Amino acid sequence: MSKSLEKLKEQISFLKKRKPAYEEILNFYEKVVEEQERMRPAINIIPLKIKEDLKALQMKEGFPLLNKEDFPLDLASSIELFQSLCQIGKEATSMIREDVQKIEHAIKDGKLYLDELLRKHSNPDYQNKIIEEMRVNKMILNFLIHISIQPSIHANVEKLKGHVDLRNWLKGYCPICGSYPQMSLLKGEGQRFYLCSFCGFKWPGERLKCPFCENKEHESLHYYFVEEQKTYRIDTCDKCKQYIKTIDTRELDHEPDLTLEDITTVHLDILASKNGFKKPAPSPWAP
């Protein structure tokens, strides 16, 4: 077991005791991460060649390095992971089991090809066609796809992050793939960092600015927290009526796993929704 996985399992164990309402989904998350970790050594990604002149122009003009559909995938490991996740899912809830069985029958009958499904991970028209034909839950299918290709995506990010010039990048979208952030965190003297909802890259951003509409008017930017839990909060924008969850790491005694924190703060998503705010980049784990 890697040190990072061991540390994550310790955090999961701690959170299950502290937040027992989340125990079921935390158990599921732990199994999924263990399976991803098992597959990681087998992933083989051919490094993309980034032209320096094109890279400099992209950064200057505010364009990301890649489009999501351009990420190379290790299809063999992604397919194996998808199949493993289906088995884990069938043991998790009856709803997931029902959809997984539909997917498995479609594959067996030659109506669905996993390599095509994974290659077209960012093609909404293709996915909507599959969802309509198979009558499966959109969130569950997107979850299986995203989590299956995630190790390949992260392997790409490791090779690409050295090409990103963050000195002048204060955008609200990812400099590698252009996706909106899933969450943000505050560190040090209050500097904000974003976590990409697709590729998992972290980049710095402006603290008092909406990442989605670039609103900087302080009187229309607010944050809310539940009771005295000031570590976790919702940052909202009155102009675009969108929000992002934020963790103030200065209140923590450990480095948080943001996906884990996203899972165990669903009550904040519910609070934001009740107050009329939307989440532009839903997590595969949370609404």
C-alpha positions, -999 to +999 in steps of 0.1 A: +000+000+000+013+034-010+018+061+017-007+083+000-034+056+001-026+047+037-030+083+047-063+086+028-076+055+045-067+070+079-087+102+069-116+081+058-116+062+091-115+094+110-144+110+090-166+079+094-164+083+132-169+121+130-196+121+103-214+087+106-241+099+081-215+096+054-202+061+063-219+043+034-205+065+007-171+067+024-169+029+023-178+030-014-152+057-021-125+038-002-131+007-024-130+028-056-098+045-047-082+012-038-091-001-072-077+030-089-045+027-070-042-010-080-044+000-117-021+030-115+012+011-121-001-004-153-010+029-169+011+037-200+006+072-215+025+084-245+037+120-236+021+147-257+045+170-276+038+206-266+052+232-289+068+260-269+057+288-292+021+275-292+022+270-254+033+306-249+006+319-272-021+298-254-011+310-220-009+346-232-044+345-248-059+325-219-064+292-237-058+259-219-031+235-231-056+208-242-093+201-249-107+174-227-112+151-256-075+153-266-062+136-235-045+103-244-060+074-225-046+040-216-077+022-228-068-012-215-064-001-179-095+022-182-117-007-194-104-030-167-111-003-141-146+003-155-154-034-152-141-035-116-161-004-107-192-021-120-187-050-096-181-026-067-212-006-077-235-037-078-226-043-042-231-007-031-268+002-038-298-013-056-300+018-079-264+014-091-268-024-094-298-020-117-280+004-141-248-016-141-268-047-151-283-027-180-247-017-191-234-052-188-263-066-209-257-039-236-220-049-238-228-086-240-254-080-267-230-059-288-250-027-283-223-009-263-185-009-267-165+002-237-135+015-257-159+038-277-177+048-245-145+058-228-129+075-258-160+097-261-160+106-225-165+143-233-191+139-260-225+149-245-244+140-277-230+104-277-236+100-239-272+113-241-279+088-269-266+060-248-286+072-218-318+074-238-314+040-255-304+021-223-325+041-199-297+044-174-291+072-148-270+099-163-251+106-131-242+069-126-230+065-162-209+097-160-195+086-127-183+052-141-168+069-171-150+096-152-136+074-124-124+049-150-104+073-170-093+094-140-059+076-135-050+081-171-060+118-169-039+123-138-010+106-155-013+131-183-014+160-158+019+148-142+035+151-177+019+184-186+021+204-154+056+215-162+044+232-193+020+255-175+031+291-167+010+301-136+027+335-131+000+354-150-028+328-149-056+340-126-084+325-146-114+307-130-109+277-154-081+251-155-050+261-175-045+225-186-080+214-198-102+245-194-127+230-170-143+248-141-131+241-106-147+215-084-137+231-051-113+257-038-091+260-008-075+288+012-038+285+023-011+305+039-022+341+042-055+334+026-044+327-010-070+308-030-063+276-050-087+258-073-091+220-080-100+212-115-133+192-118-119+171-147-082+167-145-075+174-109-049+201-115-045+228-088-039+264-097-039+297-079-067+322-083-079+356-070-095+354-036-122+380-041-134+371-076-161+348-089-143+321-109-174+316-132-184+351-143-152+370-131-173+393-109-151+414-086-177+435-069-173+427-033-208+437-023-222+409-045-197+382-033-206+364-001-198+332+018-218+311+042-209+283+066-229+260+088-230+268+125-194+272+138-177+250+111-158+279+096-133+255+079-160+246+053-180+273+035-199+282+003-186+311-017-215+326-037-219+352-065-251+372-066-245+382-103-244+347-118-261+329-089-234+302-089-212+289-060-181+270-051-173+251-019-142+263-001-120+248+026-099+271+048-069+248+054-056+273+080-082+258+103-070+222+096-041+202+111-037+181+080-036+184+042-071+176+030-081+153+002-105+176-017-125+148-033-130+133+002-140+167+016-164+172-013-181+140-005-186+148+032-199+184+026-229+175+005-250+194+032-234+226+019-245+218-017-280+213-004-278+246+015-266+264-016-293+249-038-320+259-013-308+295-015-310+295-053-274+289-062-261+265-088-229+245-091-213+248-126-190+218-122-208+190-104-185+164-088-190+128-099-194+121-061-218+149-052-248+169-066 
